[in-house]
Amino acid sequence: MKCPYCGDIDSKVIDSRPTEDGEKIRRRRECLGCKKRFTTYEIVETVPLMVIKKDRSREAFDRQKLLNGMLRSCEKRPVSYEMLERAVDNIEQTLLNSYEREISSMRIGELAMQELKKIDEVAYVRFASVYRQFSDLNTFMQELKELLDTRAKGV
């Protein structure tokens, strides 16, 4: 951190604490060159996630849109809103941890299906039927067979 008084780049942190709103870290520093003290604020840099859709267009990631899609697949199922919010949190954290700023809608759909499979198998099949756009009964039955095989193996 460059000293605002002498321009030296070496300083040491004397005190560090979060601001009242909890959004920033306030740091008291001392310049190792001139010994003067100054304050810096550190914030988390957020870069928006962009979703690449099937038609190759791009839009900002919208967690509410994902949550709404998962909610629709869970209608009349014993799945709480909190469970779905945690699932969306997991998906969003996975995407942020990947350090990719452009994510395909296919990847998001796969992550949503993984989360729904853990929560409720019926909701998973509902979501998969829309997401994978089953063209006929055979592809739908294939997905059900894979689900049953996975369950039988205890995975």
C-alpha atoms as an extended CHARMM CRD file, in Angstrom:
* protein
*
       155  EXT
         1         1  MET       CA              0.0000000000        0.0000000000        0.0000000000  PROA      1               0.0000000000
         2         2  LYS       CA              1.4970000000        3.3170000000       -1.1010000000  PROA      2               0.0000000000
         3         3  CYS       CA              1.9230000000        5.9190000000        1.6510000000  PROA      3               0.0000000000
         4         4  PRO       CA             -0.1320000000        9.0760000000        0.9140000000  PROA      4               0.0000000000
         5         5  TYR       CA              2.5620000000       11.2350000000        2.5880000000  PROA      5               0.0000000000
         6         6  CYS       CA              5.9140000000       10.0520000000        1.2260000000  PROA      6               0.0000000000
         7         7  GLY       CA              4.9340000000        7.5630000000       -1.5040000000  PROA      7               0.0000000000
         8         8  ASP       CA              6.8200000000        4.6370000000        0.0680000000  PROA      8               0.0000000000
         9         9  ILE       CA              5.1890000000        1.2930000000       -0.7110000000  PROA      9               0.0000000000
        10        10  ASP       CA              6.1300000000       -0.4560000000        2.5210000000  PROA      10              0.0000000000
        11        11  SER       CA              3.7070000000       -0.2200000000        5.4310000000  PROA      11              0.0000000000
        12        12  LYS       CA              2.5250000000       -2.3920000000        8.2720000000  PROA      12              0.0000000000
        13        13  VAL       CA             -1.0030000000       -2.9350000000        9.5380000000  PROA      13              0.0000000000
        14        14  ILE       CA             -1.4520000000       -1.6660000000       13.0910000000  PROA      14              0.0000000000
        15        15  ASP       CA             -5.1700000000       -2.2940000000       13.5230000000  PROA      15              0.0000000000
        16        16  SER       CA             -7.7990000000       -4.0660000000       11.4510000000  PROA      16              0.0000000000
        17        17  ARG       CA            -11.5680000000       -4.2140000000       12.0460000000  PROA      17              0.0000000000
        18        18  PRO       CA            -14.7930000000       -4.4340000000       10.0660000000  PROA      18              0.0000000000
        19        19  THR       CA            -16.7810000000       -1.2590000000        9.4490000000  PROA      19              0.0000000000
        20        20  GLU       CA            -20.1810000000       -0.8620000000       11.1120000000  PROA      20              0.0000000000
        21        21  ASP       CA            -22.0390000000       -2.1470000000        8.0600000000  PROA      21              0.0000000000
        22        22  GLY       CA            -19.7430000000       -5.1720000000        7.8790000000  PROA      22              0.0000000000
        23        23  GLU       CA            -19.1290000000       -4.5870000000        4.1650000000  PROA      23              0.0000000000
        24        24  LYS       CA            -15.5540000000       -3.2920000000        4.4520000000  PROA      24              0.0000000000
        25        25  ILE       CA            -12.4150000000       -3.8170000000        6.4980000000  PROA      25              0.0000000000
        26        26  ARG       CA            -10.8620000000       -0.7000000000        8.0010000000  PROA      26              0.0000000000
        27        27  ARG       CA             -7.0880000000       -0.9280000000        8.3610000000  PROA      27              0.0000000000
        28        28  ARG       CA             -4.8180000000        1.4850000000       10.2560000000  PROA      28              0.0000000000
        29        29  ARG       CA             -1.3820000000        1.4060000000        8.6910000000  PROA      29              0.0000000000
        30        30  GLU       CA              2.0040000000        2.8490000000        9.5250000000  PROA      30              0.0000000000
        31        31  CYS       CA              4.4520000000        3.7730000000        6.7870000000  PROA      31              0.0000000000
        32        32  LEU       CA              7.8030000000        2.0740000000        7.3390000000  PROA      32              0.0000000000
        33        33  GLY       CA              9.5390000000        5.0030000000        5.5990000000  PROA      33              0.0000000000
        34        34  CYS       CA              8.1720000000        8.1730000000        7.2280000000  PROA      34              0.0000000000
        35        35  LYS       CA              6.4040000000        6.5100000000       10.2230000000  PROA      35              0.0000000000
        36        36  LYS       CA              3.1510000000        8.4150000000        9.5750000000  PROA      36              0.0000000000
        37        37  ARG       CA             -0.1510000000        6.6160000000        9.9750000000  PROA      37              0.0000000000
        38        38  PHE       CA             -3.0240000000        6.3950000000        7.5010000000  PROA      38              0.0000000000
        39        39  THR       CA             -6.2770000000        4.4740000000        7.0630000000  PROA      39              0.0000000000
        40        40  THR       CA             -7.2880000000        2.2030000000        4.1910000000  PROA      40              0.0000000000
        41        41  TYR       CA            -10.5550000000        0.4080000000        3.4710000000  PROA      41              0.0000000000
        42        42  GLU       CA            -10.7000000000       -3.0000000000        1.8770000000  PROA      42              0.0000000000
        43        43  ILE       CA            -13.8120000000       -4.2230000000        0.0530000000  PROA      43              0.0000000000
        44        44  VAL       CA            -14.6580000000       -7.4460000000       -1.7330000000  PROA      44              0.0000000000
        45        45  GLU       CA            -14.5690000000       -7.0200000000       -5.4850000000  PROA      45              0.0000000000
        46        46  THR       CA            -17.6340000000       -8.4810000000       -7.0940000000  PROA      46              0.0000000000
        47        47  VAL       CA            -17.6540000000       -9.2950000000      -10.7590000000  PROA      47              0.0000000000
        48        48  PRO       CA            -21.0440000000      -10.2380000000      -12.1430000000  PROA      48              0.0000000000
        49        49  LEU       CA            -21.5320000000      -13.7540000000      -13.4550000000  PROA      49              0.0000000000
        50        50  MET       CA            -22.7300000000      -13.8220000000      -17.0350000000  PROA      50              0.0000000000
        51        51  VAL       CA            -24.8780000000      -16.6770000000      -18.3170000000  PROA      51              0.0000000000
        52        52  ILE       CA            -24.4080000000      -17.8770000000      -21.8790000000  PROA      52              0.0000000000
        53        53  LYS       CA            -27.8020000000      -19.0770000000      -23.0110000000  PROA      53              0.0000000000
        54        54  LYS       CA            -28.5540000000      -21.7670000000      -25.5950000000  PROA      54              0.0000000000
        55        55  ASP       CA            -29.0160000000      -19.1460000000      -28.3220000000  PROA      55              0.0000000000
        56        56  ARG       CA            -25.5140000000      -17.7880000000      -27.4320000000  PROA      56              0.0000000000
        57        57  SER       CA            -26.9560000000      -14.5640000000      -25.9740000000  PROA      57              0.0000000000
        58        58  ARG       CA            -25.6980000000      -13.4010000000      -22.5990000000  PROA      58              0.0000000000
        59        59  GLU       CA            -27.4360000000      -12.1150000000      -19.5030000000  PROA      59              0.0000000000
        60        60  ALA       CA            -26.4340000000      -11.4930000000      -15.8960000000  PROA      60              0.0000000000
        61        61  PHE       CA            -26.8660000000      -14.4400000000      -13.5280000000  PROA      61              0.0000000000
        62        62  ASP       CA            -30.1680000000      -14.0890000000      -11.6990000000  PROA      62              0.0000000000
        63        63  ARG       CA            -30.4350000000      -16.2760000000       -8.6150000000  PROA      63              0.0000000000
        64        64  GLN       CA            -34.1400000000      -15.4810000000       -8.3260000000  PROA      64              0.0000000000
        65        65  LYS       CA            -34.7610000000      -16.8780000000      -11.8050000000  PROA      65              0.0000000000
        66        66  LEU       CA            -32.9750000000      -20.1020000000      -10.8170000000  PROA      66              0.0000000000
        67        67  LEU       CA            -34.8780000000      -20.2740000000       -7.5270000000  PROA      67              0.0000000000
        68        68  ASN       CA            -38.2050000000      -19.7740000000       -9.3300000000  PROA      68              0.0000000000
        69        69  GLY       CA            -37.4430000000      -22.6350000000      -11.7190000000  PROA      69              0.0000000000
        70        70  MET       CA            -36.5650000000      -24.9160000000       -8.8290000000  PROA      70              0.0000000000
        71        71  LEU       CA            -39.6770000000      -23.8000000000       -6.9220000000  PROA      71              0.0000000000
        72        72  ARG       CA            -41.8840000000      -24.7690000000       -9.8710000000  PROA      72              0.0000000000
        73        73  SER       CA            -40.3900000000      -28.2620000000       -9.9130000000  PROA      73              0.0000000000
        74        74  CYS       CA            -41.1060000000      -28.6050000000       -6.1790000000  PROA      74              0.0000000000
        75        75  GLU       CA            -44.7770000000      -27.5940000000       -6.2770000000  PROA      75              0.0000000000
        76        76  LYS       CA            -46.8620000000      -29.7690000000       -3.9520000000  PROA      76              0.0000000000
        77        77  ARG       CA            -43.7290000000      -31.5360000000       -2.7320000000  PROA      77              0.0000000000
        78        78  PRO       CA            -42.4400000000      -31.6310000000        0.8710000000  PROA      78              0.0000000000
        79        79  VAL       CA            -39.5900000000      -29.2350000000        0.1180000000  PROA      79              0.0000000000
        80        80  SER       CA            -39.1650000000      -26.0690000000        2.1570000000  PROA      80              0.0000000000
        81        81  TYR       CA            -38.2590000000      -22.7030000000        0.7060000000  PROA      81              0.0000000000
        82        82  GLU       CA            -35.1750000000      -22.6720000000        2.9480000000  PROA      82              0.0000000000
        83        83  MET       CA            -33.9560000000      -25.9520000000        1.4470000000  PROA      83              0.0000000000
        84        84  LEU       CA            -34.2010000000      -24.4680000000       -2.0270000000  PROA      84              0.0000000000
        85        85  GLU       CA            -32.4860000000      -21.2640000000       -0.9520000000  PROA      85              0.0000000000
        86        86  ARG       CA            -29.6000000000      -23.3250000000        0.4460000000  PROA      86              0.0000000000
        87        87  ALA       CA            -29.4360000000      -25.2580000000       -2.8340000000  PROA      87              0.0000000000
        88        88  VAL       CA            -29.2950000000      -22.0070000000       -4.8280000000  PROA      88              0.0000000000
        89        89  ASP       CA            -26.6210000000      -20.7110000000       -2.4150000000  PROA      89              0.0000000000
        90        90  ASN       CA            -24.5930000000      -23.8770000000       -3.0930000000  PROA      90              0.0000000000
        91        91  ILE       CA            -24.9700000000      -23.4530000000       -6.8480000000  PROA      91              0.0000000000
        92        92  GLU       CA            -24.0200000000      -19.7720000000       -6.7290000000  PROA      92              0.0000000000
        93        93  GLN       CA            -21.0060000000      -20.5010000000       -4.5180000000  PROA      93              0.0000000000
        94        94  THR       CA            -19.8700000000      -23.2670000000       -6.8870000000  PROA      94              0.0000000000
        95        95  LEU       CA            -20.1080000000      -20.8500000000       -9.8110000000  PROA      95              0.0000000000
        96        96  LEU       CA            -18.2290000000      -18.0970000000       -7.9580000000  PROA      96              0.0000000000
        97        97  ASN       CA            -15.5380000000      -20.5320000000       -6.8430000000  PROA      97              0.0000000000
        98        98  SER       CA            -14.9380000000      -21.6140000000      -10.4360000000  PROA      98              0.0000000000
        99        99  TYR       CA            -13.4790000000      -18.1540000000      -11.2200000000  PROA      99              0.0000000000
       100       100  GLU       CA            -15.2150000000      -18.2970000000      -14.5880000000  PROA      100             0.0000000000
       101       101  ARG       CA            -17.2060000000      -15.1590000000      -15.2380000000  PROA      101             0.0000000000
       102       102  GLU       CA            -19.1870000000      -16.6190000000      -18.1340000000  PROA      102             0.0000000000
       103       103  ILE       CA            -21.1060000000      -19.7970000000      -17.3760000000  PROA      103             0.0000000000
       104       104  SER       CA            -23.3290000000      -21.7190000000      -19.7460000000  PROA      104             0.0000000000
       105       105  SER       CA            -26.9740000000      -22.1430000000      -18.8370000000  PROA      105             0.0000000000
       106       106  MET       CA            -26.3430000000      -25.8730000000      -19.3780000000  PROA      106             0.0000000000
       107       107  ARG       CA            -23.8360000000      -25.8910000000      -16.4850000000  PROA      107             0.0000000000
       108       108  ILE       CA            -26.2940000000      -24.0940000000      -14.2050000000  PROA      108             0.0000000000
       109       109  GLY       CA            -29.0310000000      -26.5610000000      -15.1420000000  PROA      109             0.0000000000
       110       110  GLU       CA            -26.7630000000      -29.5190000000      -14.3640000000  PROA      110             0.0000000000
       111       111  LEU       CA            -25.8920000000      -28.0390000000      -10.9610000000  PROA      111             0.0000000000
       112       112  ALA       CA            -29.5900000000      -27.4330000000      -10.2490000000  PROA      112             0.0000000000
       113       113  MET       CA            -30.3990000000      -31.0470000000      -11.1140000000  PROA      113             0.0000000000
       114       114  GLN       CA            -27.6260000000      -32.2950000000       -8.8040000000  PROA      114             0.0000000000
       115       115  GLU       CA            -29.0350000000      -30.2420000000       -5.9350000000  PROA      115             0.0000000000
       116       116  LEU       CA            -32.6440000000      -31.2960000000       -6.6110000000  PROA      116             0.0000000000
       117       117  LYS       CA            -31.6280000000      -34.9500000000       -6.8160000000  PROA      117             0.0000000000
       118       118  LYS       CA            -30.3640000000      -34.6680000000       -3.2160000000  PROA      118             0.0000000000
       119       119  ILE       CA            -33.5290000000      -32.8900000000       -2.0480000000  PROA      119             0.0000000000
       120       120  ASP       CA            -36.4300000000      -34.6150000000       -3.8010000000  PROA      120             0.0000000000
       121       121  GLU       CA            -36.3970000000      -37.1610000000       -6.6300000000  PROA      121             0.0000000000
       122       122  VAL       CA            -39.7970000000      -36.1410000000       -8.0140000000  PROA      122             0.0000000000
       123       123  ALA       CA            -38.7030000000      -32.4950000000       -8.1800000000  PROA      123             0.0000000000
       124       124  TYR       CA            -35.4940000000      -33.6510000000       -9.8600000000  PROA      124             0.0000000000
       125       125  VAL       CA            -37.4320000000      -35.5490000000      -12.5600000000  PROA      125             0.0000000000
       126       126  ARG       CA            -39.7770000000      -32.5870000000      -13.0870000000  PROA      126             0.0000000000
       127       127  PHE       CA            -36.8610000000      -30.1860000000      -13.4810000000  PROA      127             0.0000000000
       128       128  ALA       CA            -34.9950000000      -32.6200000000      -15.7460000000  PROA      128             0.0000000000
       129       129  SER       CA            -38.0350000000      -33.0980000000      -17.9670000000  PROA      129             0.0000000000
       130       130  VAL       CA            -38.1730000000      -29.3620000000      -18.6840000000  PROA      130             0.0000000000
       131       131  TYR       CA            -34.4190000000      -28.7780000000      -18.7020000000  PROA      131             0.0000000000
       132       132  ARG       CA            -33.5470000000      -31.7330000000      -20.9200000000  PROA      132             0.0000000000
       133       133  GLN       CA            -36.6550000000      -31.2510000000      -23.0610000000  PROA      133             0.0000000000
       134       134  PHE       CA            -37.4990000000      -34.9320000000      -23.2560000000  PROA      134             0.0000000000
       135       135  SER       CA            -38.6350000000      -35.4990000000      -26.8170000000  PROA      135             0.0000000000
       136       136  ASP       CA            -40.4780000000      -38.7410000000      -26.1610000000  PROA      136             0.0000000000
       137       137  LEU       CA            -41.4330000000      -41.2510000000      -23.5120000000  PROA      137             0.0000000000
       138       138  ASN       CA            -38.2880000000      -43.3390000000      -24.1180000000  PROA      138             0.0000000000
       139       139  THR       CA            -35.8740000000      -40.5630000000      -23.1100000000  PROA      139             0.0000000000
       140       140  PHE       CA            -38.0220000000      -39.8460000000      -20.0590000000  PROA      140             0.0000000000
       141       141  MET       CA            -37.9970000000      -43.5480000000      -19.1150000000  PROA      141             0.0000000000
       142       142  GLN       CA            -34.2070000000      -43.6630000000      -19.6090000000  PROA      142             0.0000000000
       143       143  GLU       CA            -33.7860000000      -40.8430000000      -17.0670000000  PROA      143             0.0000000000
       144       144  LEU       CA            -36.0670000000      -42.6400000000      -14.5940000000  PROA      144             0.0000000000
       145       145  LYS       CA            -34.1260000000      -45.8850000000      -15.0950000000  PROA      145             0.0000000000
       146       146  GLU       CA            -30.8290000000      -44.0970000000      -14.3550000000  PROA      146             0.0000000000
       147       147  LEU       CA            -32.3550000000      -42.5800000000      -11.2230000000  PROA      147             0.0000000000
       148       148  LEU       CA            -33.5920000000      -45.9800000000      -10.0270000000  PROA      148             0.0000000000
       149       149  ASP       CA            -30.2370000000      -47.6170000000      -10.7940000000  PROA      149             0.0000000000
       150       150  THR       CA            -28.4330000000      -44.9140000000       -8.8070000000  PROA      150             0.0000000000
       151       151  ARG       CA            -30.8210000000      -45.3880000000       -5.8850000000  PROA      151             0.0000000000
       152       152  ALA       CA            -30.3940000000      -49.1930000000       -5.9950000000  PROA      152             0.0000000000
       153       153  LYS       CA            -26.5980000000      -48.7880000000       -5.8140000000  PROA      153             0.0000000000
       154       154  GLY       CA            -26.9960000000      -46.5030000000       -2.8030000000  PROA      154             0.0000000000
       155       155  VAL       CA            -25.0940000000      -43.6300000000       -4.4030000000  PROA      155             0.0000000000
